[in-house]
Amino acid sequence: MRTLRDLLPGRELNRIYSTISVLDAAKFLVSHNTGTCAVFDGPRLVGVFSERDLLRRVVAQGRDPATTPVADVMTRHPFLATADESLDSCLLKMTHARCRHLPVLDGDRYIGMVSMRDVMDARADELRGEVSALRDYVAGAHAD
């Protein structure tokens, strides 16, 4: 079974710093075509910033995105995934946490953000392979 480490090679490490404005963070999300990014304070992962944070903690509360720092509205202490975690374990974690993205760590090092879509697409590929192998097996078992 594949792990999250298998999904991440070659991906850009979508990360911003906690001191930037929400407006700049929103522009970052749009320019990188993502719904969530990791938030850092220096070298340390301190949270995530998502479209949901933007809607609930900025827009709905009438805050000015140009002057509000990400640190004030990000999700602190996000659920995390490990590089060697299975796809199924990650999906269960996302379901439990009711989130669509998880930062992935290799030890203490951030190696990327994984989305529910990434994991489900990879899992669907695995299942297609299993179905194909089973069909080949069944077809071979009946060929006399």
Contacts in CASP RR format, 6 or more apart in sequence:
PFRMAT RR
TARGET T0000
AUTHOR 0000-0000-0000
METHOD contacts of the structure
MODEL  1
MRTLRDLLPGRELNRIYSTISVLDAAKFLVSHNTGTCAVFDGPRLVGVFS
ERDLLRRVVAQGRDPATTPVADVMTRHPFLATADESLDSCLLKMTHARCR
HLPVLDGDRYIGMVSMRDVMDARADELRGEVSALRDYVAGAHAD
1 86 0 8 1.000
1 87 0 8 1.000
1 88 0 8 1.000
1 126 0 8 1.000
2 86 0 8 1.000
2 87 0 8 1.000
2 122 0 8 1.000
2 126 0 8 1.000
3 83 0 8 1.000
3 84 0 8 1.000
3 85 0 8 1.000
3 86 0 8 1.000
3 87 0 8 1.000
4 81 0 8 1.000
4 82 0 8 1.000
4 83 0 8 1.000
4 84 0 8 1.000
4 85 0 8 1.000
4 87 0 8 1.000
4 90 0 8 1.000
4 104 0 8 1.000
4 114 0 8 1.000
4 119 0 8 1.000
5 83 0 8 1.000
5 84 0 8 1.000
5 106 0 8 1.000
5 111 0 8 1.000
6 122 0 8 1.000
7 87 0 8 1.000
7 114 0 8 1.000
7 118 0 8 1.000
7 119 0 8 1.000
7 122 0 8 1.000
8 83 0 8 1.000
8 104 0 8 1.000
8 111 0 8 1.000
8 112 0 8 1.000
8 114 0 8 1.000
11 112 0 8 1.000
12 32 0 8 1.000
13 38 0 8 1.000
13 110 0 8 1.000
13 111 0 8 1.000
13 112 0 8 1.000
14 28 0 8 1.000
14 32 0 8 1.000
14 34 0 8 1.000
14 36 0 8 1.000
14 37 0 8 1.000
14 38 0 8 1.000
14 112 0 8 1.000
14 113 0 8 1.000
15 37 0 8 1.000
15 38 0 8 1.000
15 39 0 8 1.000
15 40 0 8 1.000
15 110 0 8 1.000
16 24 0 8 1.000
16 25 0 8 1.000
16 28 0 8 1.000
16 37 0 8 1.000
16 38 0 8 1.000
16 39 0 8 1.000
16 40 0 8 1.000
16 49 0 8 1.000
16 70 0 8 1.000
17 39 0 8 1.000
17 40 0 8 1.000
17 41 0 8 1.000
17 42 0 8 1.000
17 70 0 8 1.000
18 39 0 8 1.000
18 40 0 8 1.000
18 41 0 8 1.000
18 46 0 8 1.000
18 47 0 8 1.000
18 69 0 8 1.000
18 70 0 8 1.000
18 71 0 8 1.000
18 74 0 8 1.000
19 69 0 8 1.000
19 70 0 8 1.000
19 71 0 8 1.000
20 28 0 8 1.000
20 69 0 8 1.000
20 70 0 8 1.000
21 65 0 8 1.000
21 66 0 8 1.000
21 67 0 8 1.000
21 68 0 8 1.000
21 69 0 8 1.000
21 70 0 8 1.000
22 49 0 8 1.000
22 54 0 8 1.000
22 58 0 8 1.000
22 63 0 8 1.000
22 65 0 8 1.000
22 66 0 8 1.000
22 68 0 8 1.000
22 69 0 8 1.000
22 70 0 8 1.000
22 73 0 8 1.000
23 65 0 8 1.000
23 66 0 8 1.000
25 37 0 8 1.000
25 49 0 8 1.000
25 54 0 8 1.000
25 70 0 8 1.000
26 54 0 8 1.000
26 65 0 8 1.000
28 37 0 8 1.000
29 35 0 8 1.000
29 36 0 8 1.000
29 37 0 8 1.000
29 49 0 8 1.000
29 51 0 8 1.000
29 54 0 8 1.000
34 113 0 8 1.000
34 115 0 8 1.000
35 50 0 8 1.000
35 51 0 8 1.000
35 100 0 8 1.000
35 101 0 8 1.000
36 48 0 8 1.000
36 49 0 8 1.000
36 50 0 8 1.000
36 51 0 8 1.000
36 100 0 8 1.000
36 101 0 8 1.000
36 113 0 8 1.000
36 115 0 8 1.000
37 48 0 8 1.000
37 49 0 8 1.000
37 50 0 8 1.000
37 113 0 8 1.000
38 45 0 8 1.000
38 47 0 8 1.000
38 48 0 8 1.000
38 103 0 8 1.000
38 110 0 8 1.000
38 112 0 8 1.000
38 113 0 8 1.000
39 45 0 8 1.000
39 46 0 8 1.000
39 47 0 8 1.000
39 48 0 8 1.000
39 49 0 8 1.000
39 70 0 8 1.000
39 71 0 8 1.000
39 74 0 8 1.000
40 46 0 8 1.000
40 110 0 8 1.000
41 71 0 8 1.000
45 103 0 8 1.000
45 105 0 8 1.000
45 110 0 8 1.000
46 71 0 8 1.000
46 74 0 8 1.000
46 76 0 8 1.000
47 74 0 8 1.000
47 75 0 8 1.000
47 76 0 8 1.000
47 77 0 8 1.000
47 78 0 8 1.000
47 103 0 8 1.000
48 74 0 8 1.000
48 75 0 8 1.000
48 78 0 8 1.000
48 101 0 8 1.000
48 103 0 8 1.000
48 113 0 8 1.000
49 70 0 8 1.000
49 73 0 8 1.000
49 74 0 8 1.000
49 75 0 8 1.000
50 75 0 8 1.000
50 101 0 8 1.000
53 73 0 8 1.000
53 74 0 8 1.000
53 75 0 8 1.000
54 65 0 8 1.000
54 73 0 8 1.000
57 63 0 8 1.000
57 72 0 8 1.000
57 73 0 8 1.000
58 65 0 8 1.000
58 68 0 8 1.000
58 73 0 8 1.000
59 65 0 8 1.000
63 72 0 8 1.000
63 73 0 8 1.000
78 99 0 8 1.000
78 102 0 8 1.000
78 103 0 8 1.000
79 93 0 8 1.000
79 94 0 8 1.000
79 96 0 8 1.000
79 97 0 8 1.000
79 99 0 8 1.000
79 102 0 8 1.000
80 102 0 8 1.000
80 103 0 8 1.000
80 104 0 8 1.000
80 105 0 8 1.000
81 90 0 8 1.000
81 93 0 8 1.000
81 102 0 8 1.000
81 103 0 8 1.000
81 104 0 8 1.000
81 105 0 8 1.000
81 114 0 8 1.000
82 104 0 8 1.000
82 105 0 8 1.000
82 106 0 8 1.000
82 107 0 8 1.000
83 104 0 8 1.000
83 105 0 8 1.000
83 106 0 8 1.000
83 107 0 8 1.000
83 111 0 8 1.000
85 93 0 8 1.000
85 104 0 8 1.000
87 119 0 8 1.000
87 122 0 8 1.000
87 123 0 8 1.000
87 126 0 8 1.000
88 123 0 8 1.000
90 102 0 8 1.000
90 114 0 8 1.000
90 119 0 8 1.000
91 116 0 8 1.000
91 119 0 8 1.000
91 120 0 8 1.000
91 123 0 8 1.000
93 102 0 8 1.000
94 100 0 8 1.000
94 102 0 8 1.000
94 116 0 8 1.000
94 119 0 8 1.000
100 115 0 8 1.000
100 116 0 8 1.000
100 117 0 8 1.000
101 113 0 8 1.000
101 114 0 8 1.000
101 115 0 8 1.000
101 116 0 8 1.000
102 113 0 8 1.000
102 114 0 8 1.000
103 110 0 8 1.000
103 112 0 8 1.000
103 113 0 8 1.000
104 110 0 8 1.000
104 111 0 8 1.000
104 112 0 8 1.000
104 113 0 8 1.000
104 114 0 8 1.000
105 111 0 8 1.000
END
